[in-house]
Amino acid sequence: MAADGKMTPTEYISHHLQNAQIGEGFWTVNVDSLGMAIVLGSFFVWLFAYVGRKATTGVPGKLQCFIEMVVEFVDTSVKETFHAKSKLIAPLALTIFVWIFLMNLMKLIPVDFFPLFWGLLGITVASGMGKGEVSEGAGVIARAMDHPWSYMKAAPTTDLNVTLGLALGVFVLIIFYSVKHKGLGGFVKELTFTPFNHWALIPFNLVLELVTLIAKPISLSLRLFGNLYAGELIFILIAMIGLFQLPLHFAWAVFHILVIILQAFIFMMLTIVYLSMASEKH
C-alpha cells in the first residue's frame, strides 16, 4: 500500500480475501470466520427457540409460518432420504441447512462494509495497532483499511477452515453410524470385502473404500467453499468498478441468492444421504 493509502487492484483483492488472524503457524485462528459462525449459530438457536416458545395453535404469525415451512421442508427431506430410525438426523439436518444458509447470506453484505466498519472501529479504540503502511496525513478511510481489524470478513463459508470443520463433523458421524448399525466387525468387513468378496483382494478393496470414505468430507467442504469463494471474488471484482458497480452488484446478488440457498441444501442433503448409507446393513 502506498503512503497515501491508495491500493493497487492486486492489493485491494488480496486485502479483501485475507482473514483477520491471531496466533502463528498451526495455531493460527481466523477470528472473523470463527466469530461470525458462532454469532450466526447462536442467532439460529435463539430465533427457533423464541418462535417455539411463542408458537400458537391459532392463526400463526408470518415468522412462525416461515419457521414451520422450513422445519416441515427439512423433516420431509429427512423422511424421504434417511430410512433408519434416529432422533438426531432431523435436528442435525435443520441445523446444517439454516446455519450454512445464514453464513452464506452474509455474502450479500457489500464487500467494503465489514473491512471499513471494523477498520474505523480499530483506529478509534485501538489506533496503536495500525500496520504503519500509510502516512499520518492519509485520509480516514485509508488509515482504517491499514488497520489489522479491516481484514474482518462477513461470510464464514468463504473460509476453507470453516467448511472443512463442518465436513469433518459429518465424517465423524458417518463413522459413528457405520459402527453403530453394522458393528465394528461389520464396518471393517465392509471396508475389506467390498466390492470384491475375496480375501486376496482385501488390499485393493481397502484402498478403494478408504478413498471413497475420505472423499466424502473433502468433497463436501470443497464444494461449499469453492462456490462461495468464487462468488466472493466476483463481488470484489465488481466493487473495483466504483459507483457503476451498483447495477452489476444487484444483478449478481439476485443470482447469488439461488447459490446461497442451493449450496446449503446440497450440503444438508449429502449429509443425510451419507448417514443413510452408513446406517444400511448389507
N, C-alpha and C positions, 0 to 999 in steps of 0.2 A: 504494500500500500504506500502511495506517495505521501509526502509530508503534509500536503494539503487535504488528505483524506480521500482523494479520488481513487476508485478501484478500477483496474482493468477488467475486461469481461471475464478473463480467466480467474482473477482474484475474487470477483463477485460470485461466480459459480462455485468456486472452491469454498468460499466462506459459508454459503448457504447449504452446502452439502455436508459440512463438518458438524459434528455433535459437540455439545458442551460436556467436557470430561473432567473427572478428578481421578487422581491416582496415576500410577505408572505401570507400563508393561502389562502383564497378565491381569493385574488387579485394577486396570483402568475401568471406570464406571461411566457410562453415558447418562449423566444425571437428568438430562432433558427427557430422554426416552423413558427411563425408569420412573421419573416423577410424574410425567403425563399419563403413563399407563396405570399407575396407582390411583391418580386422581380420577381418571375416567372409569376405572373399575369400581372405585368407591361410589361414584355418582350412579353407576348402573345398579349397585346393590341398594343404595338409598332410594332411588326412584321406584324400583319394583317393590321394595318393602313398603314405601309410602302408599303406592297405589293399592297394594294388597290390604293394608290396614283400612284404607278409605273405601274399599270396594263395596258396592251396594247391589242388592238383588233387584232393585228397581231399574229405572232408566239410567244407564251408565253415562258418565261424562265422556267428553271427547278423548281425554288422556286414558281413562280406564278402557274405553273401547279400543284404542290403539294398542295398548299393552296386551289386552286379551287377544287381539288379532295376531300379534307377534307370538305369544305363547301358544296359541292354537296352531299356527303355521309350523312352529318348531316341533310341537308334540305330534302333529300329523306326519312330519318328515321322519321322526324317530320311529313311529309305529310302522311305517311302510318300509323302513330300511333295517332296523335292528330287531331281530326275531327272537333273541333270548330274553330272559327276564332280568331286569336290573333297574333299581331306583335311581341310579347315578346318571344314566345316559341322557335322559331328557333335561335335567338341570344343567348338566355339562354342556350339552348342545346349545341350550339357551344362552349360557354364559359366554361360550365361544362366539356365537353369532352376534350378540349385542355388543360385547366388549370389542371385538375386532371391527365391527361397524362404527362404533364411536371413535376408535383410534384412526380408522380410515377417514372418517368425516372431518377430522382436524385438517386434512389436506386442503379443504376448501377455504381455509383462512389464507388471505394474501401472504405470499412468501416473505415479504418485508415486515409484516406486522410484528411477529414474535421477536425477531432479532432486534428491531428498533425499540420495541417496548422494553425488553429486558436490558438492552444497552443503555437506554435513557435511565432506567431504574438503577443500573450499575454505576453510572457516572454521578448519580445523585447520592446514593448511600454507600458506595464503595469505589470512589474515584481513584484511590491509590492502586487499584488492581489493573489499570489500563496497560495495554501492551506497549505503549510508548512509540508506536509507529507513525503517529501523526503529531504535528506540532501543537503547541498550546493555543496558537491562533486559529486553528482549524475550527470549522463550524460544529454546532451541537450534534448534528446527525453524524458527521464524520467521527467525532470523538465517541459517540455512542456505538458505532459499528466497530470501533477499535477496541472496545471493552470485551473481556472474555465472556461476559454474560450474553453478548449479542449472538453467540453460537447456539442459543436455545432454539430447538426445532419443535414444531407443533405436533407432527404426526409420528407416533412411536413406530408404526409399521413400516416406515421408510428406513428403519434401523434393522439390519440383519440379526443383531443380537436379540431383539425382541421376538421376531418371527421364529428364530431358531429355538428360543426358550419356550415358546408356545408349542412348537413341534416336538421338542424333547419331552414335554409334559404328556403329550399324546402318545409318544413312543413308550414311555413308562407304563401307561395304561394298557397299551397293546400287549406288552409282556405280561402284565398282571392278569389281564383277562384270558390270555392264552394258557397260562399256568393254572388259573382258577378253574376253567372249564375243561381243559384237557389233561390236567395234572402235569407235573414236571416231566415224567417219563413220556407222556403223550406229546408234549411240546418238543422234547428232544427228538422223538421219533419222527415228528413232522418235519423237522429240520434235516434229518439224516436220510429218511426214506421217501422223500418227495422231491421230484416227480417220479423217480425211478426206484421201484421197490426191490432193490438188490443190494446186498451188503458190499459188493465190490465197487459200487458206485457211490458209497457214502461220502467220500471226499468231494466228489463233483456235486452231489446234492447239497452238501453243507455250504459250499461256496455259493451255489446258486441261490439257496434260500436265505443265506445271510445278506447277500447283496440286495435281494428283494425286500428283506425286512428293514435294512438300514436305509434303503432308498425312500421309504415311506416318509419319515420325518424330514429328510433332506428335500424331497420334492414339495412337501407342504410348506416348508419355510421359504424356499427359493421362489416358489410360485407367487406367494403373497408379497414377499419383499420385492421381487422383480417388477411386478405390475405397479406397485405403489411408488417405488423408486423412480421408474421411468416416467410416471405421471408427475412426480415432484420435479424432475429435471425439465420437463416441458413447461411447467408453471414458471420455473426460474427463467427459462429462455424467453418466455412471453413477457415476464416482468422487465426484462432488459430493454424492451422497445420504448418504454416510457409511458406517457399519457395515452398513446394509441393502443396500449395493451388491453384496455377495458373491454372492447367487444370480443377480442380473442380470448381473454381470460374468462369472460362469461360463457362463451361457447364451449370452451374446454371444460369448464366447471360443470356445465349441464351434462356433457357427455360423461365426465368422470364420476358423476353420481351413480351411473349404471355400474361402473367398475368397482366403486366403493361397496355397493350392495352385493354385487356378484362375487367378489373375492371373499367377503365374509361368509356368504352362502356356500361357496365351494369348500372353504376350509372346514366349515361345520359338517357338510355332507360327507367329505372324505374321512373326517374323524369318525363319524357314525359308521361308515362302510368298513373302515379298518377295524374298529372294535367289534363289529358284527362278524367279520371274517375271523377275528381272534377267538370269538365265542363259539364258533361252529365246530362240532365234533365230526371228524371224518371216520 
